Amino acid sequence: MPLSFVPLSFPASVDVDKFRDFGREVRGFEVSTLTDAEVFSEIERELYEHDLLLFRNIDLTPQQQYALVKAFDPTSESYGHGNKALDKTKTNIIHGYVTSLPNSPQVQIIGHGVVRDHEGIEEITLKHGRHPEFHKTRVSEEDEAKGFTRFFRWHMDAALYDLAPPKVTALYGLKVPKGPLQTIRYDDGTGDELKVTLGTTAFVSGKTMFDILPKELKSLVVRARARYAPRPFQWMRKAKAKPTGLGLVTEGAEIPLDELQWEESKVKIYPFLWKNPVTGELHLQVHPCAIQEIYIDPLPKGRTTENALYPEGGNLTDLHEIRDLVYKIQRPGITPNLVYPHPWEEKDLVLFNNRGLTHSVVGFFKEGQIRLFHQCNLEGSDEPAGPTEEDVMRWA
Ligand SMILES: [Fe+2]
């Protein structure tokens, strides 16, 4: 059967105009053809053109999931946060939520509740990221019991120190508990809310996040680079998030850099905009929690400075200023009608362009609701490409 790529069915909350190019459901795919070069090149192209591919009702072993992800970056080997780095020291905030499968260390088990006798694991208690454990404020217990919740943490999958960001992530749902819809509250004074299925993963397009910016902010982001904190997930481990899950509140909770073991050569500095390798489009890709400094190039010679932000360029080092600016740039992109909350079914495989979108865990499970997923992404074999000189001349 030939492959076909059909538009996703979107929930009513979505502004379909903005999602015309986003996401495709892959039909006619047989796992046994995974390594067929023609099949793969079609999948690879569609993935970069649409940023997210959904395969429904698919049987996929951890080895096949790893093979599929590896096909996007054949020389990469290790899990995106490093195979060894993911120990149980509890000093890295990612560690509480992911565990490597003993027989396929690049594949992680994530979810919620107690899972027994699974892929060589005798018993494990999984923990779904829940906002009261990470946000500065929380939805009251009473409202949470009524089904109100929040985005947990907007991010791309990346260690942002030493290792290059993975190109794609594959999320495979093995156990998907059913329950009533939950309502995400933004709690940022806008009154924004979004109704979603239980345990959805929320996705926003980095391309749309850039496209909807006003001219001055486009000019700024095409000239901006983020310097990420050394070992950012240790650095931020005591910090708390804003109610939208989009970045941290600034109250001096970060671990001082001299208390972390790090090397300058492993620190990551990335452009705000990452260039899609197939479409050439620019995607706004900034990890709002991990950013520690911003470098801004001056406007190109001869450009009018009227209304321009940082026309002379600059180096921002104040966390308040950095986080306020990044929030102003990213918040429009997570407005309810720009969010695709994926309605998980068992045996769904979602493959996404990790260098082209931002995503978040959502919601909470009750006791006895068991969620079991396999996640795989691999350290990139190269670094993301930023805007070209032409892009800068066009947007700055
Ligand atoms: Fe993730």
Residues whose N, C-alpha, C, O or C-beta is under 5 A from the ligand:
A	BS01	LIG	D157
